[in-house]
């Protein structure tokens, strides 16, 4: 006859505290997807200028916290830390030795908010979409030969 609380206590002592969604916590820098307001990928954080969307999110989400990926060089993170200090937003640099994520930074609350689209578009995507409408499809050598043979 064992006590369920004693079993839980022993399990916790041997294996550590139970974690909810550990894979999701690795991906979202220790937070959960449902808590995230906005996120940038590592390549976006490495760009030279601060994203306006992140700066606006810092100003409008006073109770949230900025999470920065510690696997990135501090020179990339410092511009976002500077903005966080200007708007009095708490921040933390997360270095997870158990796994890596493509996310470079995110702003999240300590409770669920369920934002549908959390990822910011790349700055260059707007230019790429405008130019793609003028794109002329190039034909390869084999498609030209195929058309010539089918005549």
N, C-alpha and C positions, 0 to 999 in steps of 0.2 A: 504494500500500500504506500504509494508515494504522493507527495503533495505537488499539485501542478505549479505552484509558485516556486517551489524548490527546484523542480525540473527546469523551469525557465531561467532561474538564477544560475544553475549549473551550466546550462547551454550558453548563456551569455558570458560566463566566466571562461569557458573553454574556447568558444568560437567568436566571441565579440558580439556586440549589439546587432540586432537584426536591422537591415537596411531595406528601405522601400525603393524599388527600381534602381539597383546599383549601376546598371549599364546606362540608364538615362542620366543619372547623376554624373557619370564620367563624361558623357557627351555634352551636358549643359553646365560644365564647370562647377559641379557640386549642387546645383539647383535642379529643379524639375521643369519640364517643358511648359506646363500649365501656369507657371509663375513668371515666365519671361515676357518682357514688354517688347524688346527689340534685341537683335543679335547681328554681329558682323563676323565674317569668316576671317581666318588668319591673314589671307592675302589682302583683304580690305584694310585690316588694321595696319599692315605694313606700308600702305600708301602714304604719301607725304602730308596730305592735309586731313583735318578732322572732318568726318561726315556730318553734314548739317542735321540729318535725322537723329543722330546720336546726341548731338548738343541740345536739340529741342527736347528729346526724350529725357535728358538729364534735368532740364529746367522744369518740365511739366510733371514729372514723377518723383516728387520730393521724398516719399516714403520708401522708395526703391533703393537698391544697392548695385553698384557697378562691379562686375566680376571680370577680371582680366586673366588671360591665359599666360601662366608663368613660363611656358616653354618658348614664348616669344622674347626677343631681346628687349631690354628695358627702353632702349631708344625709340622703339615703336609704341610702347605703352605710355611713355611720359606725356605725350600731347593730350591723351585722354585723362590721365591723372590730373593734369593741370586744369582742364575744364571741370572735372569733378570737384576739385578744391575750390574753384571759383563759384560754383553753385552749391557748395556745402553738401555734396553727395558722398556718402561712405563708399569706399571701394576696398576690394581685396584682390590680391594676386594669387591665383590658384595654380599650383603645380601638382599634377596628379601622376604619381609614379606607376599606377596600375594600368593606365591607358592614356591614349592621346585622342584629341578631338580636332575637327576642322574649325571649330568656333574659336575666334580670337578674343572676343569680348561680348558681354551681354549685360543688359540691365534687367533685374528681376526683383520681385517682391518676396516677402516671406509667406505669402498666401496665394492661392490660385486666382488668376485673372482671365485665363483662357483667351489670349490674343490669337486671332486666326493666322495671320501672316507675320511672323516675327523677323524674317530675314530682310535686310536692306539690299536693294538692287545695287549692282556695281555702278560706279560713276560713268564708265565707258559704255554701258549697255544701251543708253539712250542714243548715242551717236551710232552705234553698231546697227540698231534697228532702223534708223533713218536711212543709212546707206544700203541696207539689205534690199530695199524696194527697188533700187536702181541696179541691182546685181544682174549681170548677163550670164546665163549658164554657158559654160565652156564645154565643148565636145572633145572627147578624146580621140585618139588615132583609130582605135578599134571600132568606135561607133561610126566614124566616117567610112571606114572600110566596109562595115556591115551594111550601111545604107547603099553604098556603091554596088555591092554584090547582090543586093535584093532587087536592083533595078532590072 
